[in-house]
Structures are given as C-alpha cells and as structure tokens.
Amino acid sequence: MLRIPAFRLLGRTGASRVSRLEDFSLRRYSSGALGVRDDTCDARAYFTTPIFYVNAAPHIGHLYSALLADALCRHHRLRVSSAAATRFSTGTDEHGLKIQQAAAAAGLAPSELCDRVSAQFQQLFRDADISSTDFIRTTEARHRLAVQHFWRVLKTRGLLYKGLYEGWYCASDECFLPEAKVTRQPGPSGDLCPVSLESGHPVSWTKEENYIFRLSQFREPLQRWLRGDPQAITPEPFHRAVLQWLEEELPDLSVSRRRSHLHWGIPVPGDDSQTVYVWLDALVNYLTVIGYPNAEFKSWWPTTSHIIGKDILKFHAVYWPALLLGAGMSPPHRIYVHSHWTVCGQKMSKSLGNVVDPRTCLDRYTVDGFRYFLLRQGIPSWDCDYYDEKVVKLLDSELADALGGLLNRCTAKRINPSGTYPAFCTTCFPSEPGLVGPSVRAQAEDYALVSAVATLPKQVADHYENFQIYKALEAMSSCVRQTNGFVQRHAPWKLNWESPVDAPWLGTVLHVALECLRVFGTLLQPVTPRLADKLLSRLGVSTTERGLGELYFLPRFYGHPCPFEGRRLGPETGVLFPRLDQSRARLVNVHKT
C-alpha cells in the first residue's frame, strides 16, 4: 500500500511541538512507489495498457485506457524523482483471424493493414502526450521469441496437451465460449442465429485438434491469490466478479488454432500445423517489453500494474494469471479495470455512426483539455457518457474560469505590480488560529483553506493508489474553488500597496494564493502536463522544484524560509486555458457594457 507520511511540524525555534497546529502541519511527501509494496525512494513501477487491436481506427475508449495509465505513471515519476524507475508500455495487437479477415476485405496484406492502423495509434498517443517508454507490436521479432519461449516453458511443465476441441468460437472477440455464454437472436433473414451473450457478435461451432492448456488446475490457486489480496483487482466490484466466475467450473482452454485456418500469427514451436492462440500471443507482450526471457524481466515483473477495460477482464484476471502461474511466475501486482464510454447515452457503434474520433476532440478542446475531461469525468466503476456540451461546460468552469482566472488575478500588474512572489506576514496571518490583535486579518475560513491545501497531496496520492483519478481531480477542483473564495473574500484589488496597513496583508493574500497555485500546478502535471508547465513557469517554479519530494506548502506559515518569497514571477504566457464557449463569453461582455 502507498504510504506518504507527513513530516513533523517544526516551530519557529526548530523544536517539535504538539498543538492545534497539527491539523496544519508542514507537509513534505516522501517518494514511495505507487502500486509497489515497499516504500523505498527508488522503487520501480511498471504500467501497461492493453495492446489495441488493429482491425479499426482508435476511438476515445482506447485513449481513455492510455490516459489512465499515463496519469498513474506520471504521478509515480513525480514521487520517485527518477524516470528510470518507471516503465510504461502500450502497443498494438496484430495477429488473429479478425485481422486476417479485415485485411482480405480491404484488399491488403495483413502486414499492410497492421502497419497502417498501428501508425494511427502511435500518432494519436504522441498527439495526446502519452509518455510511454515502449510501444510494442506483436509482429516484432522480439515478441515472437518471447511467445515461443513462454510456450516451451508451459510445454516443459506438462501444462499443454493436444486434443480435440469442440465448441463455440467468436471470431469478432477472438475467444472460445461455453454453451452458457451463447444465445440465439434473429439474423438478417429472420432465422435465429447463435451469438455471444456478452458482446452480441456471431459465433460458429468449431471442431478441430488444438493444443489445450490445463486451466482447470488453476481454479483454487487463483481463488487463493484473489482472496489473499483484496486489491489485486481494482475497483472492488470487478474483484468480486472474478471470484464469482471462479465459483463455476473452469474448463481447460484451447491455446492454438489450425494453421490452415489461421496463418496470420505465431507458429507453435515444433508444430508448424498450429498457430498460437491470439490471446496467449497478445498477453505475453507484457513480458516482452521488460526483456523476457532474459533475467532483466524478473526485477520488473513484480511491480506490474495492468490498466484494462472491463470487456477483457476475464482474459487478464483468469487466463493470464493462470498462464503465469503455470510458467512459474506470480500474477500481476495490480489489475486496474475501467468501464466504457457511451455517447449521448448510447453505446459507441460504427453502425450508429456515433464513434467519437479522439483526434478531432484533441483539436477542438486542446490536448490538456480533453485529457482533463476524460480523467475528470471517467469513473472506472461504471460507464460514463460523452457529449460536446458537457466537455465545454466542464473545461470552461474548472480550467478557464476557476484555475485560469485565479492565476490571472494573482499575477495581474494592477494587483501585483512588482511581478514577484510577495512576502508573507506572520502577524497578519499567525500560525495559531484564534489569535487577536490589531494586525491579525486571517479568518477561520482562511485556516480551513490552509488545512485543505496542506492535506491535498496526500489525499490525491491516496486517490491515485485506489485508481480514483477522478476523485483526485475533484479534490483539486474543490481546493481551487476555496482559493478563489479566499481571494474574493479579501479583495486584494481593493487594497493599496502604498498603505502601511494594507501592504503586508495584500502581500500575504497574494502569497497564500500563489502557494496554492503552486500546489495545484504540481499535482496537475500527471493530467494536464502542458497546462501545469505553463502555470508553474508563470510562478517562477524551476523544473527541479516540481516533484512531490520538494512540495513544501506555505513554509512561512510555519516559521520557515520560503524559497519563492521575493522571487520574480516567470514571463507572461497569456491565457492559461482558453474559454471554449466563446459565443457565451461575447454575450456576457455585451451585457456588461
């Protein structure tokens, strides 16, 4: 579990003391590893997205998976202060019957189709600032070597046997289905046709000689793994669902197809008449990226966190851990599961024509804007809905108005003519609430703000640990609103720098607000990296002062020096985030005049 201890509160003399100030203690956040059980500052972490099937162009669901992994990885990097301590892989799944059929329908060789669509994913992820360290393609030679080695290990351990497989196969989902998972629906001619109960895709009865994995042997080991680690699969409803699956019989799994039927894939070692099953092939990518079968992979594998969509949960939470156990390895450390995106209440579908192109959204709402929307509105536990008006309303409210407006207020020349981080006056804002005196200006709500922002980094880290990035952003947004309330309450634009009474308090109000902005900018880096860089640069925060290990909040409040006090702000960079509802903005201006 992630532990981020608060450091002792130090008084003005440097001695530790216990008082009401415990609630407002100076916090420095240690560098542990998100998703790694130990708390050493150089602990490793390895994050993965699914590898995406190249039978169609990417949509916002694919981007959402990548953004979740990207935010988790970026947050980890902020904590460990070393990019070398993280690995983050994504990529494309390029084998299987569906690819073979799609290529034939398009009049292309399978390799041509794979090159074309894989390039689209790579370009999208570059455009969206996905900070992956590896993009794996299952057609690469390194992957073929890894898959064939993995196969040989299973074979050597007596877990593969050749037998006659007979049952339902869904080419669209590239999976075998038991009778209980098949239903009948009217087809184009009106006749009842067999389809997958879960996806609705057609299935066909298959009978052929394949290699079969002794999956049935792993039902109890899988149950022990999940019952022994309640956080192995997050959120909890998905953990519970997998345990329910394991209450049922777990039949052995066909792990190859006849090569005369499926030639587009990796040949089974020692048997060219068979092709490795596409899901076994695809899942091994997580090992390929970290150097399997070379010894290097062993230091990374225990730190693995998979980020997946709920539609592929069984493959990752039942088949994959069983295969790993069979090969003598441990299951993944964590499996983070997210739900899907609908569009105006409907499932995305090419037939409905409502598939949202993420590239258009990045252009329309900006890269950081669309990243923020998906991570702020996406709740992993249930499906979330997309529509344009929701995006505009959220981004205008939280990024343009609340955060951007706060930065503009605190750096405007009329209020901050020196263009510096003003001094904090401890007599205006004493560290102990409730003190009275002619110079004391701080109110109870101001101490509540200090407490909220001081505890925000720990709160955010806990939300990341629990795969609740949306809650982390909700907590940040709440603190931004509180800070705007603080500025509005004390109206620095009504105070006068020339007044010996106003000046200390004016500087203090701006100092507190700028300190809050510095915390927000630091914590937003995993979600909106460009916007956060712009904000922190405007505050004069150097690139070496942006990690969580350096995040001292409001040290002057606790009697310690502030390295930013008196520092010149960075150069003016324009609007932090542009309002998207320009027509409404123009209308408001007309009414004001």
N, C-alpha and C positions, 0 to 999 in steps of 0.2 A: 504494500500500500504506500501511497505517496505521503511523505511527512515533510512539512515545511515549518520548522519551529520558529516561533517568534523569539528574538533576542531579548536579553534583559533590558529593562528600562534604566537608563543612566541619568542621574540627576545632574544638576549644574556643577557639582563638585566631582563628578565622575563615579561616585559611590552608588551602589544599587540601593533602591528604596522601594518600599511597597506602599501604595496609596491608591487613591481614586484614579491616579494616572495609569493604572494597569490597563484600563479599557482603551487608553490612547497611546499604548507603548510604541516606541520607535521600533519599526519592523524592518529587518533585513531578511531576505528569503534565501535559504540555503539551496545549493544546486544538487538536487537529487535526480532520479531518473523516472520520468513518467512511465508507468507500466512495468517498472523493474523493481523487484522486491527489496534490493539493498538501496542505501541512500548515499553512496559514495559520489563525489562530485564528478567523477569521470565515468559513471555507469552508462553502459551502452543501451540503445533502444533501436529497434528495427520495426518500421511501419510499412505495411503493404496495402495497396488497393487490390481489388480483383484485377486480373488481366481481362481486358474487354474484348468481346467477340467482334470480329471484323466483318460480319455479314451486313452491317448497316452503319451509317454515319453516327457520330456521337450525339447524345441528347443531354438534357440537364441532369438526368439521373446519374449518368456517368461522371459528369463534372462534380456533382454533389459528393460522390464517393471520394473522388480525388481531393476535393477541398477539405473534407473531414480529416483525411489522412495528413494533408499538408498542414492544417492548423495544429493537429496533435504533434507533428514533427517539429514545426517551428517553435511551439511552446517549449518542447523539450530542449531545443537548442538554446533558447533564452536562459534556461536553468543551468545547463551544464557548461556553458561558455566555450564549447568546442564543437564545431560542426563534425569533426571526425568521430564523435561519439554517437552519431546517428546514421542510420541507413534508411532510405525511403524509396521503395520501388513501386512502379506501375508498369503497364505494358499492354500488349495485345495477344489474344488467344487466336491462333491462326490455323489450327487443324480441325478436322472433323467433317462429317457428312454434310452439314449445313453449308460450310464454306465451299465444299466441292460442288454442291448443287447450285449455290448462288453464283459461283464463277461460271459454271456452264450456262446458266440462264443469261448471264451478261455477255457471253461470248468471249470470256477471258480465261487465261490460265489461272489456276488458284493462286500462284505466286504473284501475279499481276494484281489481282483483287486485294490480296493481303497488303502489298506494298502501298496501294492507293489509300485504303481505309486506315491502315496503321499510321500513315503520314498525317491524316486528318486528326487523329487522336493526339499525335505528338505536337502538331501545330496548336491545337486547342489548349493543351496543357501549358505550352510556352506562353501563349497569349494570356492565360489565366494566372500566370505566376506560380504554377505548381513547382515546388522546389525539390523534385525528386532527384535522387542520386543515381538512379538506374531506370532505364526504360527497356524492359525485356520483351523480346518477340519469340514465340515458341518455335519459329522456323530457324532460329540461330543454332549454329553448331554446338555451342557450349550447352545449350539446353538439351539437345538430343543426347549428348554424352551423359548429362545428369539423369535424364529419364531412364536411359538404358541401364545405368549403374543402379539406380533405385530398383528397377525391375529385377535385376540379378540378385540384389540383396533379398528381396521378397521370395524369389525362387529358391535361393540357397537355404532360407529359413523354413522352407516347406509350406509356404502360405499360398502358393499358386498351384492349381491343378487344371488339367484340360478336361472339359466336359461339355455336354450338350446343353446349351442354353435355349430355353423356350419361354417366350413371354412377350409382353408389350414393349415397344420401343418408340420413343417420341423423337423424331429427327430434329424438330424445331428446338426442343430443350436439350437435345443430346443426352437423354437419360432413359434408363430402363424403369418400368413402372409395374408394381404388383396389380393384381386384378382389382383390389380395393381402391386404387387410385385412378381407375378408368371408369368413365361414364359414357352414355350414348346421347348424342344430340343430333337434331335434323341437319343433314347436309344440304348442298345446293339443289339436289334432286328431290329433297324431301325425305329421303331414306335416313334412318338412324345410323350414325357413324361413330365409331369409338374415338374418344378424345380424352386428354389428360384432365382429371378432375380439378387440378390446381391451376393450370395455365389455359385450358381450353383448346390447346393445339392438338391436331390429329395424331393418332398413334397407329402403329401397324403391328401385326403379330409377327414375331421374329423367331426363327428356329435355326440355329447354327452352332457349330462347335467352336467354343471360345476358351480362353484362359479365364479361370474364376478365382477370385480372392476369397479366402476363408474369413469373411466378415463376421460370420456368426460367432466366431471365437472371441470377439472383442466387445460383446454387449456388456458384460459385467465390468471389464476394465474401464470402459467409457463411463459407465454409471459411477464407479468409484472416483474417477477423475472429476466429474462434474459435481458430485456430492461433496467432495473434499475441497472444492474451490468454487464458492458461490459466485465469484466474479470472473470466472473463466469465460463466460459468455455474458455480455452486457448489451442492452438493458435486460433486467431480470425476466420479463415475460418470454424472451427468446431462450434464456437458460431453462426456464420451466418447460417450454415447448419441446426442447430437445430431450429432456428427461422423460417427457410423456411419450415421445417417439420410441425411446429405448425400453419402455414398458412392453412394447409389442415385439413380436418375433423379428429378428434381424437376419434376413436370408443372405447367403453368400452372394457376392457381387461379380458380374461379368466385367472383366477389365481388358478385353480386346475385341476386335471385330475382324471378320473375314476380309483379307486384303483385296480379294477380287471385288468386294462390295465397297470397301473404303480404302482407297490407295493414298489419300491425302492425309498423311500422318506419319508417326514414327514407327518403323518396323519393330516387332517384338524381337529381342535379341535371341538368335539361334533358331528363329522360326519366321522366315520371310512370308509365310502364308497368312500371318496375322499382323494387325496394326494395333498399337497401344490405344486403349480407350481414351477419348479426348479429355475426359475429366481427370483421369490419372495423370496424363500428359500435362494438363494445364496446372494442376495443383503443385506439381514438382517445381514450378517456376520460382516459388518462394525459397526453395533451396538453391536453385541455380544462381540466383542473384548474389547469395552470400558465399559462393565458391564451392558448393557441393560438387563432387565428393571430397575435395581437398580438406585438410584439417581445419582450415580457417573458418569454415562454416560453424564449427562447434562453439566458438566463442560468441557468435551472434544469435544462433537459433533460440537459446533460452529467453531472449529478450523480445521475441517476435509478437507483434500485435497486428492482426488482420482486421481491416475495415472492409465490410462486405454489405451487400444488400440482402434483405430478408428472403428474397427469392432463391438464393443459393446457400441458405443456411444449412440444409441437410448435407450438402457436399462438403462444407467446411467444418461442420460440427459433429458429423458422424463418420463419413467416409474418410476424410483427410486425417483426423486424429487416429482412426483405426489403422490406416496405412502407415502412419508414422510409428505407432506402437509396434506394428508388425516389423518395421525396419529397424527397431531398436532405439527409437528416438522418443522424446517427450512430445505431447501435444503442444500447440501454440500457447504462449503465455496468456494472451487475451484474444478474444474474438469480439470485436465491436460490430454491432448489427444495426443497420438503419433501414427505415421504411422507404416508401416510394413517394414520388411527386405526381400529383394529379394536375390537370389544367382546367380551371373553372369547374371543378367538381367531377371531371371525367378522367378516366384513365387515358394516358397518352397512347395514341394509336395512329399508325400510318393510314389506316382505312378511314378514320375520322378526320384526318388532316390536321390534328392538333398537337403534333410533336413540336416541342419548342427547341429552336436552334440556339444553343448556348453562345455561339459566336455572335449572333445578332444581339443577344442580351448584353454581352460584354461591350459591344459598341454603343448600345443605346443607354446603358446605365453606368458605364465605366467599369473597369476591371474590379477595382476595390468595391464599388457599389454593389455589383452583382455577387461578389464573394460575400459581402456583408449580409445581403438579403438571404442567400441560401443558408448561411450558417446561423443567422439570427432567427429565421422562421422555420428552419428544418428541425423537427423534433423526432429523434430516431425511433421512438416507441410507436408512432403512428404516422399514417400517410399525411402529407401536407399539400396544400393547394397553391397553385401559382396562377396569378393573373396580373396584368400590367399595372392596374390601378393600385394594387397592394404594394408593389415594388416602389412606385413613385411616392406614395404616401409615407412609407417607412423611411426611405432614404432622405427625403426632404425634411422629415421631422427630426430624425436622430443624427444624421451626419451633417446635413447642410445647416439646419437651424440651430439645434442644440449644441453640437460639438463645434461646428464651424463658427457659429455666432459667438460662442464663449471665447474662442481664440481671438476672433476679431475685436471683441470688446476689450480684452486684456492687453492687446498689443497695439491698439489704435493710438496714433500720435497725440490725439487730443487728451487721452487719459494717461498714456504712458509716453510723454514727450522725450524722455531720455533714452527710450528704446532699450531698457535694461530690465534685469530681474530685480525689482525694488527690495529694499531691506524689510525685514520682519521685525516688528516692535513688540517685545515681550510684555511691556507694560500695557499696551492696548489689548493684547491677546495673551493673558497669562496662562501658564500651563495648568493651573488648577482652576477648574470651573467654580463659579460662585463667589470669587473674589470681587470686592467692590473698591472703587477708587475713582478719582477724577479722570484718569486716563483710560480706564477699562472700557472697551467698546464691544467686546465679544459677547454674544448672546448664547443662550442654551442651544439653539439650532446650529450655531457655528461649531460647537463642540461635537454635536451629533454628526456633522459633516466630516470633521477630522477623524472621528472614530470610524465612520463608514469607509472612507478612502484608505485609512491605515490598514483596515482588515480586508480590503478588496483583493489584493494579490493572492492571499491565502484562499479566499473564497473562490476566486477564479481558478486557481490551481486545483482545488477540490472538484470543481465542476468539470474540468478537463479530465481528471482522473476517472470520473464517473461517466464520461462520454456525454456530457451535457453542455456542449459549447454554447448552445442557445441560452442556457441559464447564465453562463459566464457573461455573455453579451447583454443579457437582461440586467444583470447586476451592475455592469459598467454604465448602461444607459440610465439606470436609477441614480447612480452617483453623479453622472453628468447633469441630470435634472437638479439634484441637490446643489451642485456647484453653481448652476445658473441661478437658483433661488438665493444662494448666498450673495452673489454679485448684485442681483436685483434688489435684495433687502438692504444692502449698504450703499447702493447707487454711487459708485466712485466718480461718475461723471458730474455729480453734484458737489464733490469735494475739491478743495483748492490746494495745489502744491505749494503755493506761496504762504499758506496759513500754517503757523507752527502747531496749531491744534489739529488741523486736518491732515497735514502731510504724513505723519507717522502712521495714521490709520489708513490713509489712502494707499501707502506703500504696502501695508500689511494685507489689505484686501487683495491687492494685485498679486502679492507674493503667494498667498494661500491658493488663489485661483490658478496661478501658473504651476504651482506644485501639483495641484490636482490634475491639470492638463498633462503634466509630465508623466504621471502615473497612467493616465488613460492612454497616452501615446505609446508607452512601453507595453502595456497589456494588449493593445490593438495590433501589435506587429504580426502575430500569427494569422490574423484575419484580414486586415487591410494593410499589407506591407508598404505600399506606396504612400497612402494617406498618412500612416504612422510616421514614416520617414519625413514627410513634409511637415508634419506637426512638430516632431522633435527637433528638426533642423531649425524651424522658426523659433523654437525656445532656446536654441543655442546648445542643445544636448549633443555631445560628440558621439561618434559611433562606438566608442569604448565605454560609454556610460549608459548603455541601453539594455543591458542584461538584467535579469531579476536579482542576481547576486549584488548588483550595485544600486538597487532600488531603495534608497533611504527616502522616506516620505517626511517632509516638513521637519528636518532636524532642528531648526531654530526653535520650534515649539518646545523641544525637549532640552534646550540649552546647549546644543552642539552646533558647530560651524556648518554652514550650508555652502557647498562649492559653487552654487549658481548665484548666490546673492551678489549683486553688483555686476554680474556678467552681462555683456551686451547680448541682446537677442540676435538670432540669426536674421539674414536678409528677408525682406518682404517677398512672399512667394505667391501672393494673390489669394483667391478664394480657396479655402481648404477643400470644400466639396461643392460643386455647382448644383443649384436647385434644378430639379428636373421638370417641375411643373411651372415652366416659365410664364405660361399664359396667366396662371393664377397670380404669380408674383407681379406681373404687369398690372393686373386688375387692382390689386391691393394698393400699388403705388398711385394709380389714378384716383382712387378714393381718398388717399391721404392728401393729395393736392387739392 
